[in-house]
């Protein structure tokens, strides 16, 4: 008997527009036949909200699969494995938002603890909802799409307000029942991967080790290393290094911060370690990359987990 093929998992990286916590993917480009390949699982660095205008198919979220059809919408936390597959020989029309949840919530509350609690509720699990059952949420979502599409005066401020209202309502859906579901799913593989990716995203700047990440996921280091490598196609510390270098590229591209300070901000103990790892991944030194970053960004796409600005 042949072994079941392990699903491929990809990291799709989005860069938000300058000074905007929202990226909108709108228009005819998103009317297509989504993934024919059922194992095309991926995750993002920001929360994704999608609305299906037309079409039918299957939505994979974590280890569960659901039917979707027109007038349904999804709320998928950052680093949450998922996939959309249209039915054979059909097209589906979706539009998407990628949102910096933390930035939105911090703008509406003075309490960091309260903002964190709401964010944790939102991240308790992915949602697939019907417009007819949640018309208030659907209304807010469609308003955000229209606001981002029309780009009228103060549209970003309006979009932020609508997104904040959306998140408050979404947090209520993932309240006690959602938190209970999260506890029950702690042993599932995709949940473990998602937790580990969140931990790395929040702690890459510190001196973390594989055992720290495994401890956060409540599994042994040996089990964690094996499962992570099987699903991500690279060891956990190699992925950690990738996140650090990707973050360093953003600093080099968008700031005048000294290389030594960037190395420290990205979790490297010494400049020599930073330079060696940077050149290994990017093919050039940080200084040379900063001079012409557009010539070298393609190197980031060479990883099995690929990073894209856009879809």
N, C-alpha and C positions, 0 to 999 in steps of 0.2 A: 504493500500500500504506500503510495507516495505521500510525502509530508505536505500538509497544507501550507501554501505559500503565505509568508508573513506579509501583512500590508505594508506598503511603502508609506513613509510619513515625511512630509515636506514642511519646511518653515517658510511661510510667505510673509515677507517683511514689508511693511508700509511706512512711508515717511509722510507725516502730516504736513499740510501747507504751512508756511511761515505764520506764526502767531495764531494758528487755528487749531482747536482741539478736535476738529471734525474733518474727515475726508469723505467725500461723496462720490460714488461710482454710479453714474447716471446715463440713461440713453440707450440707443439701439444696440450698442456693443454688447450689452448684457442679455440680449435675446439670442439664445443659442442652445445647442444640445450640450448640456453639462455632462461632465465626465462619463464616458462610456465604460471606463475602467473602474470597477467597483472598489478597488483597493487604493484609490488615489486619495488617501487621507492627508489632511494638512492642518496647520494651525497658524495663528497670526500673533503679532506683538500688540495688537489692540483689540478691544471688544468689537465684534462684528454684528450689525443688525441688517437683516435682509428681508425684502418684501417681494413675494411672488405675485406678479400680475396675471400671468397665464402659464399653463403647463402643469404637468404631473410627473411624479417620479418618487425617488426615495432620498431621504435625508438621513445620513449616518451622523450620530452625535455620541461621542464616546464609544461605548460598545453596543449601543442600541440603534436600531434602524426603524424609521417611521415613513409612512406615506405622506407626501405633500401634494397640494393642489393649489389652484389659483386662490388668491385672497388669503393666503397664510403668510406668517412672518416668523423670523427666527431672531433670537437674542443669544449670541454665543460668546462666552467670556474669552479673553485673551488666553493663549496657550491651551485652548481646548480642542482636541482632535475632532475633525468633522469632515463631511464630504457631501456634495450634492450631485445626484445622478438623475438625469432626465430619463423618462421611459424611452425604450428603443424607438428610433425613427420619429422622435418628437423634439420640439424645441420648447424651452421655458424662458420666460422673461422675468428677470429679477433686477432689482436695484439695491445698492448696498451703502451702508455707512460704516466707517471705522472711526471709533471715538476714544479719546483719552478720558476714561471715566473719572480717574482721580482728579484731573484738572477741573472737570465740570463740577464735581461734588465739592471740591475745596472752595469753589467760587460762590457757593450758596449757603455754606455753614461756617461758623467761626470755630467750631469744635472739630479738631482733627479726629478725635475718637468717634464722633458721630459719623463723619464722612467715611471713616474706615469701616464702621459697622454696616453702613448702606452698601459700600463697595463689596464687602464680604457677602452680603445677601445677594447681590447681583451675580457674583461669581460662584454662588452655591451650585449652579447647574445651568445647562443650556435649555432654552425654551423654544418650542415650536407651537405657535398659537394661531387660532382662526380669527379672522377679523370679526365675524359675526358673534363670537363669544367674548371678545375683548375689544369692543369698538372704541373705547376711550384710548387705549394704547395705540391701536391702528391709526386713529385720527391724529394723534401727536406725531407718530412716525411719518405719515404722509405729509403732514405740515412741514416737518423738517426737510423732507425731500424737495418739496416745492420751494421752500425758503432757499435752500442751497442751489436749486436750479435757476431761480429768478435773480438772485444776487442783488436785491434791492438795497437801498441805503440801510445800514446797520443790520444787515442780514445775519452776520456772525453772532451778534448779540441776541438776536431773535432765536437763532438755531440753538445757542447755548441754553437759553431759557426753556425752550421746548424739550431739549434733551434732558435737562435736569428734572422736569416734570415727568418725563418718560421713565427715568431711572427710579424715581421715588415709587412709582406704581409697579415697576418691574421688581423692585426690592420686596414689595409686599407679597408678590406671587411666590417669591423664593424665601418666605419667612420661615416659620417653624417647620413646615413640611419639607421645604427645600433643604434646610439645614440637617434634618433627619436623613433625607435621601443622601446628602453628601457623606454623612457618617457611614451609611450602609455601603457606599460605593468605594470606601477607602482602599479596599483590597483589590479592586479591579485594575487591570494593567493600564488602561488608558488614563484612569484617574491618577495613578501613580506617576505616569509620564507628565501629565498636566501639572501635578503638584511640584514635581521636580523642576519643570521649566519655569514655573512661577518663582520658585525659590532661587533659582539661578538668576532670573531677571531682576530680582530684588536685592541680591547679595553678591553679584559678580565683583563688586568693588572691594570685597573683603577677602581674607585668606581662607576660603572655604575648600573643603576636600570632599571626596566622594562619600566618605562616611557621614559627613554633616548632611549631605543631601539625602542619603538613605535614611538617616535618623528622622529627618523631617517627614519622610514618606512612611515611616514606621515599618521598615523592612530591613533585612540584613544587607550589609554592603555588597556581599557576593551576589545575592539575588538581584539587587538593584543594578549592579554593573551589567549583569547578563541581560536583563530585560531591557534596560535602556539601550544597550548596544544593538540588540536584535531589532528594536523598533526604530531607532534613530540612525542606524547605520554608521555610528561612530561612538566611541567611549564617552562617558559623561564629562570627563575633564577636557577632552578635545572639543566638545560642544561649548563648555565654559570658556575655553580659550577663544573660540570663534565669536562668542558674544562679546568678550572683552575687546577683541580686535575690531569688530564691527562698530562698537561704541567709540573706540579710539578714532576710527575713520570719521565719525560724525563730528567729534571735537576738532579734528584736524581740518575738516572741510568748512565748518561753520564758525570757528572761534580762532583767536590768536593766542590761545593758551600754550605755554611752553611745553615741549615734548615731555620733559621730566615730570611736569605736573599732570599731564594726560596719563602717563604711565601709572602714576600713583592713583589717580581717579578711577582707572580701569582695573585696579587690583593687582598690578605687577609690583613685586617687591623691589626690583632694581631696573635701571634703565637698560642695562645689557640684556636682561631677560625679555623686556618689552621689545627691544629692537630685534632680537633674534626671532621671537615668535611672530612679530609683525612681518618681517621679511619672508619667513617661512610660508605664511598664508598669502600675503599680497605680492610677493616677488620683488619688492623694493623696500628701502628704508622708509620710516615715517616722514623724514624731511623731504625725500624725493616724491613720495606720494602726495604730500601737501602741495607741492609745486604744481602737479598736474593730476589731481585725483580722478578726473574723468577718464584718463587713460588706463586706470588700474582697477576701477570698481568692478569690472567684469570678473576679476579674480574671485570675488565673493560668490559668484554664481557657479563656481566649479564644485561647490560642496553638494552632497546628496540632499542635504537640507538647503534649499536655495532661497536666496533673498531677492525680492523684487520690489521696486517702487511701482505700485500698481498691481494688477492681477497676476 
